[in-house]
Amino acid sequence: MDKFKNYCVELLNISKSFGGTRALKKVTLKVKSEEIHALVGENGAGKSTLMKILSGAHQKDSGRILLHGREVSIKNPHQSKALGIGIIYQEFSLVPALSVAENIYLHDLGRESGYIQWRELRMKSKALIQKIGFDINPGEKIHRLSIAEQQIVEIAKALCQPLKVLILDEPSAVLGPKETEKLFQILRELKKEGLAIIYISHHLDEVLRLSDNITVLKDGLSSEALPSGKTNKDDIIQRMLGRSMKQMYPQRTPKIGREVLKVKELSSKNRVHKVSFSVKSGEIVGLSGLVGSGRTETLRAIFGADKKSSGHVFLQDKKISFSSLRKAVKSGLGLVPEDRKQQGVLLNLSIKNNISLTSLDELSHRSGFIKAAEEKENTKALIQKLSIKTKHENLKVEALSGGNQQKVALAKWLTPHVKVLLIDEPTRGVDIGAKTEIYQLLNEMAQTGVALLIVSSEIAELMEICDRILVMYEGKIQAAFEQKDFSEENLLRKAMGQ
């Protein structure tokens, strides 16, 4: 029998309900010092709720929390931090208008002397960021950083205080392979220093590679801890979903037609240099590369969200250059951005309002009034088609899980006038069940003749769903691969400029 002293943190028989919904049903999780313990499960399985209880953001209904064998009561995040528990949430808690240094030491600004020693603050921040293997200007404003750089700041912010337990919720979701490896090195070093690390991720390959043990949550219930070396990806998926990994990706029988999108010598001040390629109707083309390679910026330049400095974009043989994003949408282009919360959906509007945004002309009378009955019918049909989990179409998007928010971001482009859809990280932060549904949707869109250009940091994802993959390096197309030449080694070599 395990003795309490063997564990750094124990969550024993934790239960939690929200109204009539039981989020957790006597869940148990035990993590030792010098251990990386992965917590996996679909969205809604209870992972985030359990961690919010440990971090003091939620209060448990019943159960016990022990630190080094001593029972503790955690009533708020301040108490949790005082006990040495740090958490990095999937949704960033940074202040965009403040600098990197200010965000890292926000809890400690001028606390002792009453005034801020700016030089010392920047030096401490720079040293901390460099210690974890990155180089970010501590004086830079957060809103000017990339999503990946913001994630590094979140990690530095958590590590600036003494910790016993570190919780990470989808930390690699916005990182490329190179940055993810650096993150793993950091976590392994922290493990050696005696930390208990709880790692939440939908990326099962990295979970198996990084963790010592794995606990699966399903419908608010926990499994026994699985030693990572004695389990495999298919076994974990079976426990999570009740079906095997082979059923994740749809069978692809492409119907590729004529060229729809042509990009010729496209350049933008934002990391895009003389990029040329084309996409045909019914074709799914992947855009691979490391973070900072210019993938996102290429999509934005094509759509007109970023101004191009030179080059041309052709849609159905017609040269296009948009003076507004509305004209891009009317021409048949669609864009699902990487940052769905800031750019992909309007969180404070309903599902119905979000889905209707790209189809207002079709859903409106000549007088400008919305055809309410038609709008409602269209929204309900798309909710059903995409299996969006909601009580009704008027629910605000902010109330949905990340996977369902992503489905709403995609749903608004399911209109007959969309000829080309540009998608940046289609399954970032999405659980395996929702991923399967999104893959099926993309396949169905291609079957109807839509040309799809997809950016993804998951090489395995691109190899499974794409007909071709283009690899970017330092703002240029480094290589193009047909399906027969797909391999992780080929793609990574070209992504690293080899």
PEPEZI-V173040 format. One record per pair of residues at least 12 apart in sequence whose ideal C-beta (glycine too) atoms are under 8 Angstrom apart, sorted by sequence separation. I is the first residue (numbers start at 0). GAP is how many residues later the second one is. If there is no record, write none. Layout:
i=<I | I>
gap=<GAP | GAP>
This chain:
i=<13 | 14 | 38 | 52 | 108 | 125 | 170 | 186 | 198 | 212 | 213 | 232 | 233 | 262 | 263 | 286 | 362 | 387 | 388 | 425 | 426 | 441 | 453 | 467 | 468 | 12 | 13 | 124 | 135 | 154 | 212 | 213 | 262 | 379 | 409 | 467 | 12 | 13 | 212 | 213 | 262 | 355 | 378 | 389 | 467 | 12 | 13 | 133 | 211 | 212 | 262 | 362 | 388 | 467 | 478 | 10 | 11 | 58 | 66 | 104 | 121 | 135 | 154 | 211 | 222 | 261 | 314 | 315 | 387 | 409 | 425 | 466 | 477 | 10 | 66 | 120 | 121 | 135 | 210 | 213 | 260 | 303 | 314 | 375 | 465 | 468 | 477 | 9 | 10 | 55 | 133 | 260 | 303 | 314 | 9 | 10 | 26 | 54 | 55 | 101 | 104 | 167 | 258 | 259 | 274 | 302 | 355 | 358 | 387 | 422 | 477 | 8 | 9 | 53 | 55 | 56 | 100 | 104 | 131 | 150 | 207 | 215 | 258 | 259 | 303 | 304 | 386 | 387 | 405 | 470 | 8 | 9 | 28 | 52 | 55 | 100 | 103 | 206 | 217 | 258 | 259 | 270 | 272 | 303 | 385 | 405 | 472 | 8 | 23 | 54 | 55 | 183 | 187 | 213 | 217 | 257 | 258 | 270 | 271 | 302 | 355 | 405 | 442 | 468 | 472 | 6 | 7 | 22 | 26 | 55 | 100 | 128 | 131 | 150 | 186 | 207 | 215 | 256 | 257 | 270 | 274 | 303 | 351 | 354 | 355 | 387 | 405 | 441 | 462 | 470 | 471 | 472 | 473 | 6 | 7 | 55 | 100 | 103 | 128 | 131 | 149 | 150 | 165 | 207 | 215 | 255 | 256 | 269 | 303 | 333 | 351 | 354 | 385 | 405 | 420 | 462 | 470 | 472 | 6 | 7 | 23 | 54 | 99 | 100 | 183 | 207 | 255 | 256 | 271 | 302 | 385 | 438 | 462 | 5 | 22 | 23 | 53 | 80 | 147 | 179 | 183 | 255 | 270 | 271 | 384 | 402 | 434 | 438 | 7 | 128 | 131 | 146 | 147 | 151 | 254 | 255 | 269 | 351 | 354 | 401 | 402 | 406 | 1 | 127 | 147 | 154 | 170 | 172 | 204 | 207 | 253 | 350 | 382 | 401 | 402 | 405 | 409 | 425 | 459 | 462 | 23 | 55 | 99 | 165 | 167 | 171 | 172 | 203 | 206 | 253 | 267 | 271 | 328 | 381 | 384 | 420 | 422 | 426 | 427 | 458 | 461 | 15 | 54 | 163 | 164 | 165 | 166 | 167 | 169 | 170 | 172 | 253 | 267 | 269 | 302 | 304 | 402 | 403 | 406 | 419 | 420 | 422 | 424 | 425 | 53 | 124 | 127 | 147 | 154 | 158 | 163 | 164 | 165 | 166 | 167 | 168 | 169 | 171 | 269 | 301 | 329 | 402 | 406 | 409 | 413 | 418 | 419 | 420 | 421 | 422 | 423 | 424 | 426 | 54 | 127 | 162 | 163 | 164 | 165 | 167 | 169 | 203 | 251 | 265 | 267 | 302 | 304 | 350 | 381 | 402 | 405 | 417 | 418 | 419 | 420 | 422 | 424 | 458 | 15 | 53 | 164 | 166 | 203 | 267 | 419 | 458 | 15 | 103 | 171 | 406 | 426 | 262 | 265 | 275 | 299 | 13 | 23 | 26 | 50 | 99 | 123 | 265 | 269 | 271 | 273 | 274 | 298 | 15 | 25 | 99 | 100 | 268 | 273 | 299 | 350 | 99 | 100 | 267 | 268 | 10 | 13 | 98 | 99 | 102 | 262 | 267 | 350 | 98 | 99 | 267 | 268 | 98 | 260 | 266 | 267 | 351 | 10 | 15 | 47 | 98 | 99 | 265 | 266 | 295 | 350 | 351 | 10 | 97 | 98 | 266 | 349 | 350 | 353 | 15 | 16 | 96 | 97 | 265 | 266 | 349 | 350 | 8 | 14 | 15 | 95 | 96 | 99 | 264 | 265 | 349 | 350 | 13 | 14 | 95 | 96 | 264 | 265 | 349 | 350 | 14 | 94 | 95 | 263 | 264 | 265 | 348 | 349 | 13 | 14 | 93 | 133 | 262 | 263 | 347 | 348 | 12 | 13 | 103 | 132 | 262 | 263 | 346 | 347 | 350 | 12 | 13 | 102 | 131 | 262 | 263 | 346 | 347 | 386 | 11 | 12 | 13 | 105 | 261 | 262 | 345 | 346 | 385 | 10 | 11 | 103 | 107 | 132 | 260 | 261 | 344 | 10 | 11 | 99 | 103 | 132 | 260 | 354 | 358 | 361 | 9 | 10 | 11 | 102 | 106 | 131 | 260 | 353 | 357 | 9 | 104 | 259 | 261 | 353 | 356 | 357 | 361 | 385 | 8 | 9 | 93 | 103 | 259 | 354 | 355 | 358 | 384 | 8 | 350 | 353 | 354 | 357 | 8 | 91 | 258 | 346 | 353 | 6 | 7 | 91 | 93 | 7 | 93 | 344 | 357 | 6 | 92 | 343 | 3 | 6 | 91 | 339 | 343 | 4 | 93 | 344 | 3 | 4 | 340 | 344 | 3 | 88 | 339 | 343 | 2 | 87 | 339 | 87 | 87 | 339 | 87 | 86 | 85 | 85 | 335 | 335 | 85 | 8 | 85 | 335 | 83 | 84 | 87 | 83 | 84 | 85 | 86 | 87 | 89 | 333 | 80 | 83 | 84 | 85 | 86 | 87 | 88 | 89 | 82 | 83 | 85 | 86 | 87 | 84 | 86 | 87 | 89 | 333 | 331 | 332 | 335 | 331 | 332 | 333 | 334 | 335 | 337 | 329 | 331 | 332 | 333 | 334 | 335 | 336 | 337 | 331 | 332 | 333 | 334 | 335 | 339 | 332 | 334 | 335 | 337 | 67 | 66 | 66 | 315 | 314 | 314 | 89 | 53 | 178 | 54 | 177 | 178 | 53 | 175 | 176 | 177 | 175 | 175 | 50 | 174 | 175 | 175 | 337 | 50 | 302 | 301 | 47 | 46 | 298 | 298 | 295 | 294 | 32 | 30 | 280 | 278 | 147 | 53 | 147 | 145 | 145 | 50 | 50 | 35 | 301 | 35 | 47 | 46 | 298 | 8 | 35 | 7 | 8 | 34 | 298 | 7 | 33 | 33 | 283 | 36 | 38 | 259 | 260 | 283 | 295 | 33 | 36 | 37 | 38 | 39 | 259 | 294 | 32 | 33 | 34 | 35 | 36 | 37 | 38 | 39 | 32 | 33 | 34 | 36 | 37 | 39 | 283 | 32 | 35 | 37 | 282 | 31 | 39 | 173 | 281 | 30 | 281 | 30 | 284 | 286 | 290 | 30 | 39 | 49 | 281 | 284 | 286 | 280 | 281 | 282 | 283 | 284 | 285 | 286 | 287 | 28 | 37 | 280 | 281 | 282 | 284 | 285 | 286 | 46 | 280 | 283 | 285 | 45 | 279 | 287 | 37 | 44 | 278 | 37 | 44 | 45 | 278 | 35 | 36 | 39 | 44 | 45 | 278 | 287 | 297 | 35 | 36 | 37 | 38 | 39 | 40 | 44 | 35 | 36 | 37 | 38 | 39 | 40 | 41 | 285 | 34 | 36 | 37 | 39 | 40 | 294 | 34 | 36 | 38 | 293 | 296 | 285 | 292 | 285 | 292 | 293 | 283 | 284 | 287 | 292 | 293 | 283 | 284 | 285 | 286 | 287 | 288 | 292 | 293 | 283 | 284 | 285 | 286 | 287 | 288 | 289 | 247 | 282 | 284 | 285 | 287 | 288 | 282 | 284 | 286 | 28 | 8 | 247 | 248 | 7 | 36 | 247 | 6 | 8 | 246 | 249 | 288 | 26 | 37 | 248 | 249 | 260 | 146 | 240 | 247 | 251 | 254 | 259 | 146 | 239 | 240 | 253 | 254 | 256 | 260 | 26 | 28 | 239 | 249 | 276 | 24 | 26 | 27 | 254 | 24 | 25 | 26 | 29 | 44 | 236 | 23 | 24 | 39 | 22 | 274 | 21 | 41 | 40 | 41 | 39 | 274 | 276 | 272 | 274 | 275 | 272 | 273 | 274 | 292 | 270 | 271 | 272 | 276 | 287 | 270 | 289 | 288 | 289 | 287 | 255 | 251 | 253 | 248 | 251 | 247 | 248 | 201 | 201 | 203 | 201 | 201 | 201 | 90 | 173 | 173 | 172 | 202 | 204 | 172 | 169 | 176 | 175 | 174 | 176 | 173 | 89 | 176 | 176 | 177 | 89 | 43 | 43 | 42 | 42 | 42 | 42 | 44 | 42 | 43 | 42 | 41 | 40 | 41 | 42 | 41 | 42 | 41>
gap=<12 | 12 | 12 | 12 | 12 | 12 | 12 | 12 | 12 | 12 | 12 | 12 | 12 | 12 | 12 | 12 | 12 | 12 | 12 | 12 | 12 | 12 | 12 | 12 | 12 | 13 | 13 | 13 | 13 | 13 | 13 | 13 | 13 | 13 | 13 | 13 | 14 | 14 | 14 | 14 | 14 | 14 | 14 | 14 | 14 | 15 | 15 | 15 | 15 | 15 | 15 | 15 | 15 | 15 | 15 | 16 | 16 | 16 | 16 | 16 | 16 | 16 | 16 | 16 | 16 | 16 | 16 | 16 | 16 | 16 | 16 | 16 | 16 | 17 | 17 | 17 | 17 | 17 | 17 | 17 | 17 | 17 | 17 | 17 | 17 | 17 | 17 | 18 | 18 | 18 | 18 | 18 | 18 | 18 | 19 | 19 | 19 | 19 | 19 | 19 | 19 | 19 | 19 | 19 | 19 | 19 | 19 | 19 | 19 | 19 | 19 | 20 | 20 | 20 | 20 | 20 | 20 | 20 | 20 | 20 | 20 | 20 | 20 | 20 | 20 | 20 | 20 | 20 | 20 | 20 | 21 | 21 | 21 | 21 | 21 | 21 | 21 | 21 | 21 | 21 | 21 | 21 | 21 | 21 | 21 | 21 | 21 | 22 | 22 | 22 | 22 | 22 | 22 | 22 | 22 | 22 | 22 | 22 | 22 | 22 | 22 | 22 | 22 | 22 | 22 | 23 | 23 | 23 | 23 | 23 | 23 | 23 | 23 | 23 | 23 | 23 | 23 | 23 | 23 | 23 | 23 | 23 | 23 | 23 | 23 | 23 | 23 | 23 | 23 | 23 | 23 | 23 | 23 | 24 | 24 | 24 | 24 | 24 | 24 | 24 | 24 | 24 | 24 | 24 | 24 | 24 | 24 | 24 | 24 | 24 | 24 | 24 | 24 | 24 | 24 | 24 | 24 | 24 | 25 | 25 | 25 | 25 | 25 | 25 | 25 | 25 | 25 | 25 | 25 | 25 | 25 | 25 | 25 | 26 | 26 | 26 | 26 | 26 | 26 | 26 | 26 | 26 | 26 | 26 | 26 | 26 | 26 | 26 | 27 | 27 | 27 | 27 | 27 | 27 | 27 | 27 | 27 | 27 | 27 | 27 | 27 | 27 | 28 | 28 | 28 | 28 | 28 | 28 | 28 | 28 | 28 | 28 | 28 | 28 | 28 | 28 | 28 | 28 | 28 | 28 | 29 | 29 | 29 | 29 | 29 | 29 | 29 | 29 | 29 | 29 | 29 | 29 | 29 | 29 | 29 | 29 | 29 | 29 | 29 | 29 | 29 | 30 | 30 | 30 | 30 | 30 | 30 | 30 | 30 | 30 | 30 | 30 | 30 | 30 | 30 | 30 | 30 | 30 | 30 | 30 | 30 | 30 | 30 | 30 | 31 | 31 | 31 | 31 | 31 | 31 | 31 | 31 | 31 | 31 | 31 | 31 | 31 | 31 | 31 | 31 | 31 | 31 | 31 | 31 | 31 | 31 | 31 | 31 | 31 | 31 | 31 | 31 | 31 | 32 | 32 | 32 | 32 | 32 | 32 | 32 | 32 | 32 | 32 | 32 | 32 | 32 | 32 | 32 | 32 | 32 | 32 | 32 | 32 | 32 | 32 | 32 | 32 | 32 | 33 | 33 | 33 | 33 | 33 | 33 | 33 | 33 | 34 | 34 | 34 | 34 | 34 | 35 | 35 | 35 | 35 | 36 | 36 | 36 | 36 | 36 | 36 | 36 | 36 | 36 | 36 | 36 | 36 | 37 | 37 | 37 | 37 | 37 | 37 | 37 | 37 | 38 | 38 | 38 | 38 | 39 | 39 | 39 | 39 | 39 | 39 | 39 | 39 | 40 | 40 | 40 | 40 | 41 | 41 | 41 | 41 | 41 | 42 | 42 | 42 | 42 | 42 | 42 | 42 | 42 | 42 | 42 | 43 | 43 | 43 | 43 | 43 | 43 | 43 | 44 | 44 | 44 | 44 | 44 | 44 | 44 | 44 | 45 | 45 | 45 | 45 | 45 | 45 | 45 | 45 | 45 | 45 | 46 | 46 | 46 | 46 | 46 | 46 | 46 | 46 | 47 | 47 | 47 | 47 | 47 | 47 | 47 | 47 | 48 | 48 | 48 | 48 | 48 | 48 | 48 | 48 | 49 | 49 | 49 | 49 | 49 | 49 | 49 | 49 | 49 | 50 | 50 | 50 | 50 | 50 | 50 | 50 | 50 | 50 | 51 | 51 | 51 | 51 | 51 | 51 | 51 | 51 | 51 | 52 | 52 | 52 | 52 | 52 | 52 | 52 | 52 | 53 | 53 | 53 | 53 | 53 | 53 | 53 | 53 | 53 | 54 | 54 | 54 | 54 | 54 | 54 | 54 | 54 | 54 | 55 | 55 | 55 | 55 | 55 | 55 | 55 | 55 | 55 | 56 | 56 | 56 | 56 | 56 | 56 | 56 | 56 | 56 | 57 | 57 | 57 | 57 | 57 | 58 | 58 | 58 | 58 | 58 | 59 | 59 | 59 | 59 | 60 | 60 | 60 | 60 | 61 | 61 | 61 | 62 | 62 | 62 | 62 | 62 | 63 | 63 | 63 | 64 | 64 | 64 | 64 | 65 | 65 | 65 | 65 | 66 | 66 | 66 | 67 | 69 | 69 | 70 | 71 | 72 | 73 | 73 | 74 | 75 | 76 | 77 | 77 | 78 | 78 | 78 | 79 | 79 | 79 | 79 | 79 | 79 | 79 | 80 | 80 | 80 | 80 | 80 | 80 | 80 | 80 | 81 | 81 | 81 | 81 | 81 | 82 | 82 | 83 | 83 | 84 | 85 | 85 | 85 | 86 | 86 | 86 | 86 | 86 | 86 | 87 | 87 | 87 | 87 | 87 | 87 | 87 | 87 | 88 | 88 | 88 | 88 | 88 | 88 | 89 | 89 | 90 | 90 | 96 | 97 | 98 | 103 | 104 | 105 | 110 | 111 | 111 | 112 | 112 | 112 | 113 | 113 | 113 | 113 | 114 | 115 | 116 | 116 | 116 | 117 | 117 | 118 | 119 | 120 | 121 | 122 | 123 | 125 | 128 | 129 | 131 | 134 | 138 | 141 | 143 | 144 | 144 | 145 | 146 | 147 | 149 | 151 | 151 | 152 | 152 | 153 | 154 | 155 | 155 | 156 | 156 | 156 | 156 | 157 | 157 | 158 | 158 | 159 | 159 | 159 | 159 | 159 | 159 | 160 | 160 | 160 | 160 | 160 | 160 | 160 | 161 | 161 | 161 | 161 | 161 | 161 | 161 | 161 | 162 | 162 | 162 | 162 | 162 | 162 | 162 | 163 | 163 | 163 | 163 | 164 | 164 | 164 | 164 | 165 | 165 | 166 | 166 | 166 | 166 | 167 | 167 | 167 | 167 | 167 | 167 | 168 | 168 | 168 | 168 | 168 | 168 | 168 | 168 | 169 | 169 | 169 | 169 | 169 | 169 | 169 | 169 | 170 | 170 | 170 | 170 | 171 | 171 | 171 | 172 | 172 | 172 | 173 | 173 | 173 | 173 | 174 | 174 | 174 | 174 | 174 | 174 | 174 | 174 | 175 | 175 | 175 | 175 | 175 | 175 | 175 | 176 | 176 | 176 | 176 | 176 | 176 | 176 | 176 | 177 | 177 | 177 | 177 | 177 | 177 | 178 | 178 | 178 | 178 | 178 | 179 | 179 | 180 | 180 | 180 | 181 | 181 | 181 | 181 | 181 | 182 | 182 | 182 | 182 | 182 | 182 | 182 | 182 | 183 | 183 | 183 | 183 | 183 | 183 | 183 | 184 | 184 | 184 | 184 | 184 | 184 | 185 | 185 | 185 | 186 | 187 | 187 | 187 | 188 | 188 | 188 | 189 | 189 | 189 | 189 | 189 | 190 | 190 | 190 | 190 | 190 | 191 | 191 | 191 | 191 | 191 | 191 | 192 | 192 | 192 | 192 | 192 | 192 | 192 | 193 | 193 | 193 | 193 | 193 | 194 | 194 | 194 | 194 | 195 | 195 | 195 | 195 | 195 | 195 | 196 | 196 | 196 | 197 | 197 | 198 | 198 | 199 | 199 | 200 | 200 | 200 | 201 | 201 | 201 | 202 | 202 | 202 | 202 | 203 | 203 | 203 | 203 | 203 | 204 | 205 | 206 | 206 | 207 | 211 | 213 | 213 | 215 | 215 | 216 | 216 | 227 | 228 | 228 | 229 | 230 | 233 | 250 | 251 | 254 | 255 | 255 | 255 | 256 | 259 | 280 | 281 | 282 | 282 | 283 | 312 | 315 | 318 | 318 | 339 | 345 | 357 | 358 | 359 | 360 | 361 | 386 | 387 | 387 | 388 | 389 | 390 | 390 | 390 | 391 | 391 | 392>
